[in-house]
């Protein structure tokens, strides 16, 4: 069953490293259009054209095999192949170009039953709730809305934020019984999120609103993905725009 193309998720896969997409992830994201990005990060001294000539056929075959898995699950999926010197820069650029709302950073996911949704006060809660509702629509996944307040004085504001998100999810058709809410006080939000994610199977986090968007995107996504053992969905801020002067121009097929 294909969802309306109101939302789209980018799933990067290192095809030549044999990275695969767990069946649990395929099933969970079958209701939302997916851009499957087969990529290979190459040394600075190797040009994308050279890498494509040497490894393109095998990479395309591996990517096509992964695409078939999504298609067999009923997913609306498109694919692109990239050889790049900077994978995270490429993830961000492709997400902007293909109007993807989120980037799924893969980690093993043998079981996928519960989702931790880390919400901050400076992100578009309505947008995140609509995206989550699209993902959750055809699943039985349960989710915990999670907010880290910097001090006790801000805890009430965090509770109100999560209630807003809950209301948006319920209005979008998600059963209230599937939604839990937790607010904690901690001066280290990332550490608190990582600790809470240990009890869940998938972490969803929104981007911070950055002054230098690229640095913040990389830093937060990297820290969360490396410090958790679960897949991480980073939901893009709607304020992001493509940059014309990107240093890396990967070779792509799609």
C-alpha positions as CSV (number, residue, x, y, z in Angstrom):
1,X,0.0,0.0,0.0
2,X,1.6,3.3,-1.1
3,X,1.1,6.4,1.0
4,X,0.4,9.9,-0.5
5,X,3.7,11.5,-1.4
6,X,3.3,14.1,1.4
7,X,6.3,12.6,3.2
8,X,9.5,10.8,2.1
9,X,12.3,9.2,4.0
10,X,15.9,8.8,2.8
11,X,17.6,5.5,3.6
12,X,21.4,5.5,2.9
13,X,22.9,2.0,2.5
14,X,26.7,1.3,2.0
15,X,26.1,-1.2,-0.8
16,X,29.6,-2.3,-1.4
17,X,30.1,-3.0,2.3
18,X,27.3,-5.5,2.2
19,X,25.1,-3.3,4.4
20,X,21.5,-4.4,4.3
21,X,18.1,-3.1,5.5
22,X,16.6,-5.3,8.2
23,X,13.2,-6.8,7.3
24,X,11.7,-5.1,10.4
25,X,12.7,-1.7,9.0
26,X,11.4,-2.5,5.5
27,X,8.0,-3.5,7.1
28,X,7.9,-0.4,9.3
29,X,8.6,2.0,6.5
30,X,6.5,0.3,3.8
31,X,3.7,2.9,4.2
32,X,5.8,5.9,3.4
33,X,7.7,6.7,0.1
34,X,11.4,5.9,0.4
35,X,14.5,7.1,-1.4
36,X,17.0,4.3,-1.2
37,X,20.5,5.9,-1.5
38,X,23.2,3.4,-2.3
39,X,26.5,5.0,-1.5
40,X,30.2,4.3,-1.2
41,X,32.6,6.7,0.6
42,X,35.8,6.8,-1.3
43,X,39.3,8.2,-0.6
44,X,40.1,11.8,-1.5
45,X,42.6,10.7,-4.1
46,X,39.9,8.6,-6.0
47,X,37.5,10.5,-8.2
48,X,33.8,9.5,-8.2
49,X,34.1,8.8,-11.9
50,X,36.9,6.3,-11.3
51,X,35.0,4.6,-8.5
52,X,32.0,4.4,-10.7
53,X,33.9,2.8,-13.5
54,X,35.5,0.2,-11.2
55,X,32.6,-0.6,-8.9
56,X,29.4,0.8,-10.5
57,X,28.1,-2.5,-12.0
58,X,28.3,-4.4,-8.7
59,X,27.0,-1.4,-6.7
60,X,24.0,-1.0,-9.0
61,X,23.2,-4.7,-8.8
62,X,23.3,-4.7,-5.0
63,X,21.2,-1.5,-4.9
64,X,18.6,-3.1,-7.3
65,X,18.4,-6.1,-5.1
66,X,17.6,-3.9,-2.1
67,X,15.1,-1.9,-4.0
68,X,13.3,-5.1,-5.0
69,X,12.9,-6.0,-1.3
70,X,11.1,-2.7,-0.7
71,X,9.0,-3.1,-3.8
72,X,7.9,-6.6,-2.7
73,X,6.8,-5.1,0.6
74,X,4.5,-2.7,-1.3
75,X,6.7,0.4,-0.7
76,X,6.9,3.3,-3.1
77,X,10.6,3.4,-3.5
78,X,13.1,5.2,-5.8
79,X,16.9,4.7,-5.8
80,X,20.1,6.6,-6.4
81,X,23.7,5.5,-6.4
82,X,26.5,7.8,-5.2
83,X,30.2,7.6,-4.9
84,X,31.3,10.4,-2.6
85,X,34.2,11.8,-0.5
86,X,31.8,12.9,2.3
87,X,28.8,10.6,3.0
88,X,27.1,12.8,5.6
89,X,27.3,15.9,3.3
90,X,25.8,13.7,0.5
91,X,23.0,12.4,2.8
92,X,22.0,16.0,3.6
93,X,22.2,17.2,0.0
94,X,20.1,14.3,-1.4
95,X,17.6,14.8,1.4
96,X,17.1,18.4,0.3
97,X,17.1,17.6,-3.4
98,X,14.6,14.8,-3.1
99,X,12.4,16.6,-0.6
100,X,13.0,13.9,2.1
101,X,11.6,14.8,5.5
102,X,13.9,12.5,7.4
103,X,17.1,10.4,7.1
104,X,17.2,6.9,8.5
105,X,20.7,6.0,9.8
106,X,20.8,2.2,9.9
107,X,21.9,0.1,12.9
108,X,20.9,-3.5,13.4
109,X,17.2,-3.8,14.2
110,X,16.3,-7.5,14.9
111,X,13.1,-6.4,16.7
112,X,11.1,-3.3,16.0
113,X,8.2,-2.8,18.5
114,X,8.8,0.5,20.3
115,X,9.9,3.9,19.1
116,X,11.5,6.7,21.2
117,X,10.7,10.2,19.8
118,X,13.0,12.8,21.2
119,X,11.4,16.2,20.9
120,X,13.0,19.6,21.4
121,X,11.3,22.9,21.9
122,X,12.8,24.5,18.8
123,X,11.5,22.1,16.1
124,X,8.3,21.9,14.1
125,X,6.2,19.6,16.3
126,X,3.3,19.6,13.8
127,X,5.5,18.5,11.0
128,X,7.1,15.7,13.0
129,X,3.8,14.4,14.2
130,X,2.4,14.2,10.7
131,X,5.5,12.3,9.5
132,X,5.3,9.9,12.4
133,X,1.6,9.3,11.8
134,X,2.4,8.4,8.2
135,X,5.1,5.9,9.3
136,X,3.0,4.4,12.1
137,X,-0.3,4.2,10.2
138,X,0.1,0.6,9.0
139,X,2.1,-0.7,11.9
140,X,1.5,-1.8,15.6
141,X,4.5,0.2,16.8
142,X,4.2,1.9,20.2
143,X,5.9,5.2,20.8
144,X,7.2,7.2,23.7
145,X,7.4,11.0,23.3
146,X,10.5,12.2,25.1
147,X,11.7,15.6,26.1
148,X,14.8,16.7,28.1
149,X,14.3,19.8,30.1
150,X,17.4,21.7,31.2
151,X,16.0,22.4,34.7
152,X,12.9,21.9,36.8
153,X,11.6,25.3,35.8
154,X,11.4,24.2,32.2
155,X,9.7,20.8,32.9
156,X,6.2,22.1,32.6
157,X,7.0,23.6,29.1
158,X,8.3,20.2,28.1
159,X,5.1,18.5,29.3
160,X,3.0,20.9,27.2
161,X,5.2,20.3,24.2
162,X,4.6,16.5,24.4
163,X,0.9,17.0,24.9
164,X,0.8,19.1,21.7
165,X,2.6,16.3,19.8
166,X,0.3,13.7,21.3
167,X,-2.8,15.7,20.2
168,X,-1.4,16.0,16.7
169,X,-0.8,12.3,16.5
170,X,-4.2,11.4,17.8
171,X,-5.8,13.9,15.3
172,X,-3.9,12.1,12.5
173,X,-5.4,8.8,13.5
174,X,-2.9,7.2,15.9
175,X,-4.6,5.5,18.9
176,X,-3.9,7.3,22.1
177,X,-3.2,4.0,23.8
178,X,-0.1,3.6,21.6
179,X,1.5,6.8,22.9
180,X,3.4,7.4,26.1
181,X,5.1,10.6,27.3
182,X,8.2,11.2,29.4
183,X,9.9,14.4,30.5
184,X,13.3,14.3,32.3
185,X,15.6,17.0,33.6
186,X,19.2,16.7,32.5
187,X,21.8,19.2,31.4
188,X,23.1,16.7,28.8
189,X,20.3,16.1,26.3
190,X,22.2,13.7,24.1
191,X,23.3,11.5,27.0
192,X,19.7,11.4,28.3
193,X,18.3,10.5,24.9
194,X,20.9,7.7,24.4
195,X,20.1,6.3,27.9
196,X,16.3,6.4,27.2
197,X,16.8,4.8,23.8
198,X,18.3,1.6,25.4
199,X,14.7,0.6,26.2
200,X,13.4,1.2,22.7
201,X,14.0,-0.3,19.2
202,X,14.1,2.9,17.1
203,X,15.1,6.4,17.9
204,X,13.5,9.4,16.2
205,X,15.1,12.8,16.7
206,X,14.6,16.2,15.1
207,X,17.4,18.4,14.0
208,X,18.3,21.4,16.2
209,X,17.9,24.8,14.6
210,X,21.5,25.6,13.8
211,X,23.4,28.8,13.0
212,X,25.6,26.6,10.8
213,X,23.2,23.9,9.8
214,X,25.7,21.5,8.3
215,X,27.9,21.3,11.4
216,X,24.9,20.7,13.7
217,X,23.3,18.1,11.4
218,X,26.5,16.1,11.3
219,X,27.4,16.4,14.9
220,X,24.0,15.4,16.3
221,X,23.3,12.6,13.9
222,X,26.7,11.1,14.3
223,X,26.7,11.2,18.1
224,X,23.2,9.6,18.3
225,X,23.9,7.0,15.7
226,X,27.3,6.0,17.2
227,X,26.1,5.9,20.8
228,X,23.0,3.9,20.3
229,X,22.6,0.4,19.0
230,X,19.3,1.1,17.3
231,X,18.4,2.7,14.0
232,X,18.1,6.5,14.2
233,X,15.7,8.6,12.2
234,X,16.8,12.2,11.9
235,X,13.9,14.5,10.9
236,X,15.0,17.4,8.8
237,X,14.1,21.0,9.8
238,X,11.8,22.5,7.2
239,X,14.0,25.6,7.1
240,X,16.9,23.8,5.4
241,X,17.8,24.9,1.8
242,X,20.2,23.4,-0.8
243,X,23.6,25.0,-1.1
244,X,25.0,25.8,-4.5
245,X,28.6,25.7,-3.5
246,X,28.8,22.1,-2.1
247,X,32.4,20.9,-2.3
248,X,31.7,17.3,-3.2
249,X,29.8,16.6,-6.4
250,X,29.2,12.8,-6.3
251,X,28.5,10.8,-9.4
252,X,24.9,9.4,-9.3
253,X,22.7,7.0,-11.1
254,X,19.0,6.8,-10.3
